[in-house]
Amino acid sequence: MTEQHNVTPATDWWRDAVIYQVYPRSFADGNGDGMGDLAGIRSRLPYLRDLGVDAVWLSPFYASPQADGGYDVADYRAIDPMFGTLPDAEAVIADAHHLGLRIIVDIVPNHCSDQHEWFRRALAEGPGSVTRERFHFRKGRGQNGELPPNDWESIFGGPAWTRVPDGEWYLHLFAPEQPDFNWDHPAVQDEFRSILRFWLDLGVDGFRVDVAHGLVKAPGLPDMGHGEQLRLLGNQVLPFFDQDGVHAVYRTWRAVLDEYAGDRIAVAEAWTPSAERTALYLRPDELHQAFNFHYLNTGWDAASLRAVIDASLEAMRPVGAPATWVLSNHDVVRHRTRLGGSLDRARAAALLMLALPGSAYVYQGEELGLPEVTDLPDEVRQDPSFFRANGQDGLRDGCRVPLPWSGTAPPYGFGDAGTWLPQPADWAPLTVASQAGDPDSTLELYRAALGLRRTHPGLGAGDTVEWLDAPDGVLAFRRPGGLICTANTTGAAVKLTERPGRVLLSSLPPSHLSTSRHLLNTTGDYVVAADTTVWWEE
Ligand code: NOJ
């Protein structure tokens, strides 16, 4: 590549990187059709540079019928016209690199779209054809094959099998429009190595691997046998998730990544029963990072947080991988809402996460303190899980509402036209424009925190935290470089026995610092306000 690359050449950049997730449909609309796109992303890259993140992860923008927001890919080497063109993607990569940002793209290897050429051929060529072997086609059970081949359930609800007109069934762990690949087939393995190279040649810095734990199924596709709704984080290993055979795939992927200069990485979306099993994906010859869903699933409670932080660090140490931390993404209720609806708490959770050793993921809009949108009418819903699970699990649209950039009414500068999901009428104070420059705003808190991570590299460094004594409900730990983080997870102000140092940054808005809510010193006591994290310099 001749393209200029301004990102720092330092190896291991990813070990303490802050990686910002862009969900392209909902980030920024460049062509005024109400749908976010690559032109919109490109125009907002300076915003991300100014925010202070190191890398941007783009959820899928590939050619797709959008049965699952683009996680149903029809062509892994083409851009969906709704998002732009291949030159648009190249321009995003080039501009990002000029701005010093790295780009990570999503890769979806567990399944494709039912409109993918391979699946269309498999359907057309019929039972016994070689093209069917690239997927999981089976005869059904029952007298006339009228029952699914086994008892597996789709993550989105209902059976994981759909019958085609010639009588065979195919496996889809997600929607019927997302047939699972057969990863025992060499053509599938070759194709994905080729897709990796395609994007690496275009200059991407890495991949986020969708359903990384799902590629390999237990031989013979045995019944789950539980007769109950599957539980992703249960302590049992399911016959379609986290099978040991999946690691051979990632060893071949690592070899491809290592062929390229510039420290290209892969981060696994791996739901496994334990942090120890997640660590297996991160052995030195496999992937680089995995999302820490155990952390995301932990409530705002000092003891539980300390336990999951210790367990995460402990599990990663033997494989030498950095721990990662995440509070929100496009699949879960936004953390402001999930942690009880309090903005104070959401801000405190962010500062705690950003003081931990390793890499952190920020989901678009959390830097604005966006809440989950919980009142979307049924007729605007798009999440396939909403329709397949009788509406009881429709929560993924509420975190995907397009971002508010400016103005006082929808579409809040998202684009010139409407938005593919309606935005709330009361988001004017949450826009980027209204928060920028306001020291009390959540946007300025994130900017300050990310700026301090650059000037105080100790904040993300290493693989340990040094815990300090703290009152019940408070976490206190020291980071390299003389920094101390205290997080009060209780709903009341808590007295500290001694002053940890000079306040570097507090999650409480600065204008509240002078009020009686915070850091009282009237009697010589140092007090941290309820639901507040403070970074101190010793
Ligand atoms: C995980 C993705 O994050 C989610 O959005 C998607 O529905 C499933 N994988 C299936 O690809």
Boltz pocket constraint, residues with backbone or C-beta under 6 A from the ligand:
constraints:
  - pocket:
      binder: B
      contacts: [[A, 68], [A, 71], [A, 72], [A, 108], [A, 174], [A, 210], [A, 211], [A, 269], [A, 330], [A, 331]]
      max_distance: 6.0
